[in-house]
Amino acid sequence: MFALVRRLAPVLAVFALAAGRGPAQTSPAPIQSWLTPSPAADVQPPTGDPGSPAQAKELPADLKKLVDDYLKERDAKKKADDDQKQKELMEKALTTGTKFPLSSYWDNGLWFETPNKDWRFHLGGRLQFESIWWAQPNTLRGAPPGNGGIPAAGPGGGVGVMDDGMFFRRIRLRTDGTVYDKFEYALEVDFEQLNYITYDHMWFGMKDIPLLGTVRIGQHKVPQGLEMIGSDYHLTLLERSSMSDAFWTLFAPGIYVQNNYLDQRLTVQSMVHRIQPTQFYTSDFGGGDYATTTRVTGLPVYENDGERVVHVGASYQWRRADLGRTIQPGGTGSTFGDTQNVVRFRARPELRDATGIQTTLGGNPGRFIDTGFLMADSVQTVSPEFLWIHGPFSVQSEAAFAFTRNARFLYGPNVGAAAADPMFWGGYAEASYILTGEHRGYDKRMGMYDRIKVKNYFRWDPNCGLRGTGAWQLGYRFSYLDLNDRGINGGQMHQHTFGLNWYFNDNAKIQFQYSNIYRNVPGPANSGVVHGFGILAQYYF
């Protein structure tokens, strides 16, 4: 302290002289009295043990304030000088291509960024390991529906054998970030099927463009449905609803545009894209097989950083029917059908029995209900959505209505006969409660749910025992799907799904789920109930 004061003596002397010219008042102690040790008479006797040193004298309050103000001013000036030097360095780097510094840190993934954050890079991924068990009646063990849909043409008319098993549901590596402040990118590679490497995100774009907002080009999520635009990182239950499996498009190559209004209370997202054989290709070929999808969401309520949210929205998609030979690998199974524009609606239960479309390692990726291939001109899908978050409690619900234009039968005795304009639909309602008091997250920019931020990480100390509980969440969903209309009998399916989730921290969780799946189909196919139990362990960063 004495060394600091000696350095400030000239400044303090000036203030002391100035104070002496003011109105008459009690003068502070002479500067010398606190710059040098006081005479013996002024020294306070030491207290405590005989060997303890004497306590240093405190500065007078007015001088202490002067010292604090001076230090603050000095630090502020140094920071401003450093920021200016850094800005000049970055401007030089961006215009001449010279090197610039990056700092690294961990925030649910490894990040690298420049001091002013105009360059940011994230390295991350996710690992999901799943274990499943089934209870299935013998009447449903027969062959699943073929390309002609339900009723099944073969014996049994079931859903195939549901195998118990353990597998990696997802293995993804990801990088994303921002360059030159306004450009952003994402690349995510799927490794769960080593003989069939595919991609989720693979796009590059710009943000903060006047009028347009954000523009991205490449393989991107299609803005259709709340649970589709949201990440599977943060699903309350193991899988999205069967309705999304039947009607919605997850990924597609195309051009994506998004903008936010009213302090991000209103979000508009649009995309012109292709409809692919599977939703993880980054390319697609064929004349006229285009689609356009638009989603609009609003936030009438957003309080306490997302602790209370009311989200409403809807999406609309128009798409042409796809050429039969390109709608899926192997085509329709009909030489004639592969020359026609066709559509197909089908769905699995909300608990998987295979890794993607991989069947060489076992498992059953077959669908429980299925319209089979239909010749058609186009499909229009309207999908309202709702999310309510009130502290630890939340309700989420969506529906989808798929209007098929000029549908005609491709299989059976009535090949080519008109089925008019059938409408297929489905929906779900889901509720959850977080027992430990956290709330579900919400991303205002994208208009979607986000991760739960765990308050008290689970950890175990060998000496002290349990040091944190993590977050515990209960969830329930009822879903319904109807693929019957205008003489097309694809079947109906409804499911009750119960879940218990344990979030160890912001990156790791384990989920437990029971599903009761009822399949209702016309003969000669068989109806019945399948019970499923699954456990999923996830680490993502």
C-alpha positions in Angstrom: 0.0 0.0 0.0 2.8 2.4 0.9 4.5 1.7 -2.4 1.2 2.6 -4.3 0.7 5.8 -2.3 4.3 6.9 -3.0 3.6 6.6 -6.8 0.5 8.7 -6.4 2.1 11.3 -4.1 2.3 14.0 -6.8 -1.4 13.6 -7.7 -2.5 13.6 -4.1 -0.4 16.6 -3.3 -2.2 18.6 -6.0 -5.5 17.6 -4.5 -4.3 18.5 -1.0 -3.2 22.0 -2.1 -6.5 22.5 -3.9 -8.4 21.5 -0.8 -6.4 24.0 1.2 -7.7 26.9 -0.9 -11.3 26.1 -0.2 -13.5 27.3 2.7 -12.0 26.9 6.1 -12.4 23.4 7.4 -10.5 20.8 9.3 -7.5 19.9 7.3 -6.6 16.3 6.5 -3.5 14.9 8.0 -0.3 16.1 6.2 0.7 13.9 3.3 4.0 13.1 5.0 2.2 11.7 7.9 0.9 8.7 5.8 3.8 8.6 3.3 6.3 7.8 6.0 6.0 5.9 9.3 4.6 8.0 12.1 6.6 8.8 15.2 6.6 6.3 17.9 3.8 8.1 19.7 1.5 7.6 16.6 2.2 3.9 16.2 -0.5 1.7 17.5 0.7 -1.1 19.8 0.5 -4.5 18.2 -2.4 -6.7 19.3 -2.8 -10.5 19.5 0.2 -12.7 20.0 3.5 -11.0 21.0 5.1 -12.2 17.7 2.3 -10.8 15.4 3.2 -7.8 13.2 1.6 -4.4 13.7 -1.4 -3.7 11.5 -1.0 -1.1 8.7 -2.9 2.1 9.1 -5.9 2.6 6.8 -5.8 5.5 4.4 -8.2 8.4 5.1 -11.5 7.9 3.3 -11.1 10.9 1.0 -7.6 9.9 -0.1 -8.7 6.2 -0.5 -11.4 7.3 -2.9 -8.9 9.3 -4.9 -6.7 6.3 -5.2 -9.6 4.0 -6.3 -10.7 6.5 -8.9 -7.2 6.9 -10.2 -6.8 3.1 -10.5 -10.2 2.7 -12.3 -9.3 5.5 -14.7 -5.9 3.9 -15.5 -7.5 0.4 -16.0 -10.2 1.8 -18.3 -7.6 3.7 -20.4 -5.5 0.6 -20.7 -8.5 -1.5 -21.7 -9.5 1.1 -24.3 -6.0 1.1 -25.7 -5.8 -2.7 -25.8 -9.2 -2.9 -27.6 -8.1 -0.3 -30.2 -4.9 -2.2 -30.9 -6.9 -5.4 -31.2 -9.4 -3.8 -33.6 -6.5 -2.5 -35.7 -4.9 -5.9 -35.7 -8.1 -7.6 -36.8 -8.9 -5.1 -39.5 -5.4 -5.6 -40.9 -5.8 -9.4 -40.7 -9.2 -9.3 -42.5 -7.9 -7.1 -45.3 -4.4 -8.5 -45.9 -4.9 -12.2 -44.9 -2.3 -12.0 -42.1 -2.7 -14.1 -39.0 -4.9 -13.1 -36.1 -5.2 -14.6 -32.6 -7.9 -17.0 -31.4 -8.8 -17.8 -27.8 -10.3 -21.2 -26.9 -12.8 -22.2 -24.2 -15.4 -24.8 -23.4 -19.1 -24.1 -23.4 -21.1 -27.3 -24.2 -18.4 -27.9 -26.9 -15.0 -26.6 -27.9 -15.0 -23.0 -29.1 -12.4 -20.8 -30.8 -13.0 -17.1 -31.3 -11.3 -13.8 -31.9 -11.5 -11.1 -29.1 -14.4 -9.2 -30.8 -16.1 -12.5 -31.8 -16.4 -11.8 -35.5 -14.7 -15.2 -36.1 -16.1 -18.1 -34.0 -15.7 -21.9 -34.5 -17.4 -24.7 -32.7 -16.3 -28.3 -32.6 -18.9 -30.8 -31.2 -21.0 -33.8 -31.8 -23.3 -36.3 -30.1 -23.3 -39.9 -29.1 -26.5 -41.8 -28.4 -26.6 -45.4 -27.3 -29.9 -47.2 -27.1 -31.2 -50.4 -25.6 -34.7 -51.7 -26.4 -37.0 -54.5 -25.4 -40.3 -55.5 -27.0 -43.4 -57.5 -26.1 -45.2 -58.4 -29.3 -48.2 -60.8 -30.0 -47.7 -63.6 -32.5 -50.4 -62.2 -34.7 -48.2 -59.2 -35.5 -45.0 -61.1 -36.2 -46.0 -61.8 -39.8 -44.6 -59.9 -42.8 -45.0 -56.1 -42.7 -46.8 -54.1 -45.4 -45.2 -54.2 -48.9 -44.9 -51.3 -51.4 -48.7 -51.7 -52.0 -49.4 -50.8 -48.3 -52.2 -52.3 -46.2 -53.9 -54.8 -46.5 -50.7 -56.8 -46.8 -50.4 -59.0 -49.9 -48.4 -61.7 -48.1 -49.4 -64.1 -45.2 -49.5 -62.8 -41.7 -50.2 -59.2 -42.2 -48.1 -58.1 -39.3 -45.3 -55.6 -38.6 -42.4 -58.0 -38.8 -40.4 -59.4 -35.8 -39.4 -56.7 -33.3 -36.0 -57.6 -32.0 -34.6 -56.7 -28.6 -31.3 -55.0 -29.1 -28.6 -52.5 -28.3 -27.2 -50.1 -30.9 -25.9 -46.6 -31.5 -28.9 -44.5 -32.4 -26.8 -41.6 -33.5 -23.0 -40.9 -33.8 -22.5 -37.4 -35.2 -19.6 -35.0 -35.5 -20.2 -31.4 -36.1 -18.6 -28.1 -36.7 -20.3 -24.7 -37.1 -19.4 -21.1 -36.6 -19.2 -17.5 -37.9 -16.6 -16.0 -40.2 -16.1 -12.3 -41.1 -18.8 -11.6 -38.6 -21.8 -12.0 -41.0 -21.1 -15.4 -42.6 -22.1 -18.6 -40.9 -21.8 -22.3 -41.7 -22.6 -25.8 -40.3 -21.4 -29.3 -41.2 -22.6 -32.4 -39.4 -21.6 -36.0 -40.5 -23.5 -39.2 -39.5 -21.4 -42.2 -38.6 -23.8 -44.6 -37.1 -24.0 -46.5 -40.4 -20.4 -47.0 -41.5 -21.3 -48.3 -44.9 -23.8 -45.5 -45.5 -22.2 -42.2 -44.4 -24.7 -39.3 -44.7 -25.0 -35.7 -43.6 -27.4 -33.7 -41.5 -26.4 -30.1 -41.8 -24.2 -29.0 -44.7 -24.8 -25.3 -45.4 -23.2 -21.9 -45.7 -25.0 -18.6 -45.4 -25.1 -14.9 -44.4 -27.0 -13.2 -41.6 -28.2 -9.6 -40.9 -29.0 -9.0 -44.6 -31.3 -6.0 -45.0 -34.9 -7.1 -45.6 -34.0 -10.8 -45.9 -32.3 -11.4 -42.6 -30.6 -14.8 -42.8 -29.9 -16.7 -46.1 -28.4 -20.2 -46.1 -27.7 -22.5 -49.1 -27.1 -26.3 -48.9 -28.4 -29.2 -46.9 -30.6 -27.6 -44.2 -33.4 -28.5 -41.9 -36.8 -27.9 -43.5 -38.8 -25.3 -41.5 -41.8 -27.7 -40.9 -43.0 -28.4 -37.4 -41.8 -27.5 -33.9 -40.3 -30.9 -33.1 -38.7 -31.2 -36.5 -36.9 -27.8 -36.5 -35.9 -28.5 -32.9 -32.8 -30.7 -32.3 -33.1 -34.4 -31.2 -30.5 -33.4 -28.5 -33.4 -31.9 -26.5 -36.3 -34.3 -27.1 -38.4 -35.0 -24.0 -39.0 -38.6 -25.3 -36.7 -40.8 -27.3 -38.2 -40.2 -30.7 -40.3 -37.6 -32.5 -44.0 -38.4 -33.0 -45.2 -40.8 -35.7 -47.0 -37.9 -37.3 -43.7 -36.3 -38.2 -42.4 -39.6 -39.6 -45.5 -39.8 -41.9 -45.8 -36.2 -43.2 -42.8 -34.0 -42.5 -39.5 -33.5 -44.2 -36.5 -33.3 -41.8 -33.5 -32.3 -44.1 -33.3 -31.3 -47.8 -31.0 -29.5 -50.2 -32.2 -26.0 -51.1 -32.2 -22.3 -50.2 -33.4 -21.2 -46.7 -34.4 -17.7 -45.7 -35.3 -16.4 -42.2 -36.0 -13.2 -40.5 -37.1 -12.0 -37.0 -39.3 -9.1 -36.1 -40.6 -7.3 -32.9 -37.5 -8.1 -30.8 -37.6 -11.8 -32.1 -41.2 -12.2 -31.0 -42.1 -13.0 -34.6 -40.1 -15.5 -36.8 -40.6 -16.2 -40.5 -38.8 -19.1 -42.1 -39.0 -20.2 -45.8 -37.2 -22.7 -47.9 -37.3 -23.8 -51.6 -35.9 -27.3 -51.7 -36.0 -30.8 -53.1 -37.9 -33.9 -51.7 -35.3 -36.7 -51.5 -35.4 -40.5 -51.4 -34.1 -40.3 -47.8 -33.8 -37.2 -45.8 -30.0 -37.3 -45.4 -28.8 -37.0 -49.0 -27.0 -33.7 -50.0 -28.1 -34.0 -53.6 -31.1 -34.9 -55.6 -31.8 -35.2 -59.4 -35.0 -35.3 -61.5 -37.1 -32.8 -63.3 -39.8 -30.9 -61.4 -39.4 -32.5 -58.0 -39.4 -29.3 -56.0 -41.1 -28.2 -52.8 -41.6 -24.9 -50.9 -42.1 -24.7 -47.1 -42.9 -21.7 -44.9 -43.2 -21.5 -41.1 -44.4 -18.6 -39.0 -44.1 -18.5 -35.2 -45.1 -15.9 -32.6 -44.3 -15.3 -28.9 -47.3 -13.6 -27.2 -45.5 -14.4 -23.9 -41.8 -14.5 -23.2 -40.7 -13.7 -19.6 -37.7 -14.3 -17.3 -35.3 -15.5 -20.0 -37.7 -18.2 -21.2 -39.0 -19.3 -17.8 -42.5 -18.5 -19.1 -43.2 -18.9 -22.8 -46.3 -19.1 -25.0 -45.4 -20.1 -28.5 -47.8 -20.4 -31.4 -47.2 -21.1 -35.0 -47.9 -23.0 -38.2 -46.1 -24.3 -41.3 -47.3 -24.9 -44.9 -45.6 -27.1 -47.5 -46.4 -27.6 -51.1 -44.5 -30.3 -53.0 -44.8 -32.1 -56.2 -45.1 -35.9 -56.2 -41.8 -37.5 -57.0 -40.8 -39.8 -59.8 -41.3 -43.3 -58.7 -37.8 -44.6 -59.4 -36.3 -41.8 -57.3 -38.6 -41.6 -54.4 -36.6 -44.3 -52.5 -33.7 -46.6 -53.3 -35.0 -49.5 -55.4 -38.0 -47.6 -56.7 -41.6 -48.6 -56.1 -41.2 -52.2 -57.1 -43.5 -51.6 -60.1 -42.1 -51.0 -63.6 -45.0 -48.9 -64.4 -44.9 -47.1 -61.0 -41.3 -46.0 -61.6 -42.5 -44.0 -64.6 -45.1 -42.1 -62.6 -45.1 -39.3 -60.0 -46.0 -41.0 -56.7 -46.3 -40.3 -53.0 -46.4 -42.6 -49.9 -47.4 -42.0 -46.3 -46.2 -44.5 -43.6 -44.9 -44.4 -40.0 -43.0 -46.4 -37.4 -43.7 -46.5 -33.7 -42.2 -43.9 -31.4 -39.4 -46.3 -30.4 -36.9 -47.5 -32.9 -35.8 -51.1 -33.7 -33.0 -50.3 -36.1 -30.3 -47.8 -36.9 -31.6 -45.6 -39.7 -32.3 -47.7 -42.8 -29.6 -50.2 -41.9 -30.9 -53.8 -41.7 -27.8 -55.9 -42.3 -27.0 -55.9 -38.5 -30.5 -56.9 -37.5 -33.5 -54.9 -36.3 -36.7 -54.1 -38.1 -37.1 -50.6 -39.7 -40.6 -51.6 -41.1 -43.6 -49.4 -40.7 -46.7 -50.2 -38.7 -49.2 -48.4 -41.0 -48.7 -47.6 -44.7 -50.8 -46.2 -47.6 -48.4 -47.8 -50.1 -47.4 -45.9 -53.2 -50.1 -43.7 -54.7 -49.9 -41.9 -58.1 -50.5 -38.2 -57.5 -49.8 -34.7 -58.7 -48.9 -32.9 -55.4 -49.2 -32.7 -51.6 -50.1 -29.7 -49.5 -49.4 -30.1 -45.7 -50.7 -27.7 -43.1 -49.3 -28.0 -39.6 -50.3 -25.9 -36.6 -48.1 -25.9 -33.4 -48.2 -24.8 -29.8 -45.8 -24.7 -26.9 -46.4 -23.5 -23.3 -43.6 -23.3 -20.8 -44.5 -22.3 -17.2 -41.5 -22.8 -15.0 -40.8 -26.6 -14.7 -44.1 -27.5 -16.4 -44.6 -27.5 -20.2 -47.2 -28.5 -22.8 -46.4 -29.1 -26.4 -48.9 -30.0 -29.2 -48.9 -30.2 -33.0 -51.0 -31.6 -35.8 -50.5 -32.1 -39.6 -53.0 -32.4 -42.4 -51.8 -33.7 -45.7 -54.0 -33.0 -48.8 -53.1 -35.2 -51.7 -54.0 -33.8 -55.1 -55.4 -36.2 -57.8 -54.4 -39.4 -56.1 -54.8 -42.7 -58.0 -54.2 -46.3 -57.1 -50.9 -47.9 -58.2 -51.5 -51.4 -56.8 -54.4 -53.9 -56.7 -57.3 -54.5 -59.1 -58.1 -50.7 -59.4 -54.7 -49.6 -60.9 -55.1 -46.1 -62.2 -58.5 -45.5 -60.6 -59.0 -42.2 -59.0 -59.1 -41.8 -55.2 -60.1 -38.2 -55.5 -58.2 -35.9 -53.2 -57.6 -37.8 -49.9 -56.6 -36.1 -46.7 -54.5 -37.9 -44.1 -53.8 -36.4 -40.7 -52.3 -36.9 -37.3 -51.4 -35.1 -34.1 -50.0 -35.3 -30.6 -50.2 -33.7 -27.2 -47.2 -33.9 -24.8 -46.7 -32.7 -21.3 -43.6 -32.7 -19.0 -42.6 -31.6 -15.5 -39.1 -31.1 -14.2 -39.0 -32.3 -10.6 -35.8 -30.3 -9.7 -37.2 -26.9 -10.7 -35.5 -26.2 -14.0 -37.4 -25.1 -17.1 -37.1 -26.1 -20.8 -35.0 -23.8 -22.9 -36.2 -21.7 -25.8 -34.4 -20.3 -28.8 -36.0 -17.0 -29.8 -34.1 -16.6 -33.1 -35.1 -20.0 -34.4 -38.5 -20.2 -32.8 -37.9 -23.6 -31.2 -37.3 -25.4 -27.9 -33.8 -25.6 -26.5 -31.8 -27.5 -23.8 -32.5 -27.6 -20.1 -29.9 -25.8 -18.1 -29.1 -28.0 -15.1 -28.8 -26.1 -11.9 -27.0 -28.6 -9.7 -24.8 -31.0 -11.7 -24.7 -34.6 -10.6 -21.3 -35.5 -9.1 -19.9 -38.0 -6.7 -17.1 -37.3 -4.2 -15.5 -40.4 -2.7 -15.0 -38.5 0.6 -18.3 -36.6 0.8 -20.7 -38.7 -1.2 -23.4 -37.3 -3.4 -22.7 -33.6 -4.2 -25.5 -32.9 -6.8 -28.7 -34.4 -8.1 -28.8 -33.3 -11.7 -32.2 -32.6 -13.2 -35.1 -35.0 -13.3 -38.0 -34.8 -15.8 -41.2 -36.7 -16.3 -42.9 -36.8 -19.7 -46.0 -38.2 -21.3 -47.3 -38.0 -24.9 -50.4 -39.2 -26.7 -50.3 -39.4 -30.5 -52.7 -40.4 -33.2 -52.2 -41.0 -36.9 -54.9 -41.7 -39.5 -53.9 -42.9 -43.0 -57.5 -43.9 -44.1 -59.5 -41.8 -46.6 -61.3 -42.1 -49.9 -60.9 -45.8 -50.2 -57.2 -45.8 -49.2 -56.8 -47.9 -46.1 -53.3 -47.3 -44.7 -54.4 -47.9 -41.1 -54.6 -46.0 -37.9 -52.1 -45.9 -35.0 -52.3 -44.4 -31.5 -49.7 -44.5 -28.8 -49.2 -43.7 -25.2 -45.6 -42.9 -24.3 -44.2 -42.3 -20.8 -40.7 -41.1 -20.1 -38.3 -40.4 -17.2 -35.2 -38.4 -17.9 -32.1 -37.8 -15.8 -29.9 -35.0 -16.9 -26.5 -35.4 -15.2 -25.4 -32.0 -16.4 -25.8 -29.8 -19.5 -24.1 -32.4 -21.7 -25.1 -35.9 -20.5 -28.4 -37.5 -19.8 -30.1 -40.9 -19.7 -33.7 -41.4 -20.8 -36.2 -44.2 -19.9 -39.3 -44.8 -22.0 -42.3 -47.1 -22.1 -44.5 -47.1 -25.2 -47.9 -48.7 -25.7 -48.6 -48.9 -29.5 -52.0 -49.8 -30.9 -52.2 -50.7 -34.6 -55.7 -50.7 -36.2 -55.7 -51.9 -39.8 -58.2 -53.6 -42.2 -58.0 -57.3 -42.9 -56.4 -59.5 -43.9 -53.7 -57.6 -42.0 -53.8 -57.9 -38.2 -54.4 -55.3 -35.6 -53.0 -55.4 -32.1 -50.9 -53.9 -29.3 -47.1 -53.8 -29.1 -45.3 -52.9 -25.8 -41.8 -51.3 -26.0 -39.3 -50.3 -23.4 -36.2 -48.3 -24.2 -33.2 -46.7 -22.5 -31.1 -44.0 -24.3 -27.8 -42.6 -23.0 -26.6 -39.4 -24.6 -23.5 -37.2 -24.5 -23.4 -34.2 -26.7 -21.1 -31.2 -26.9 
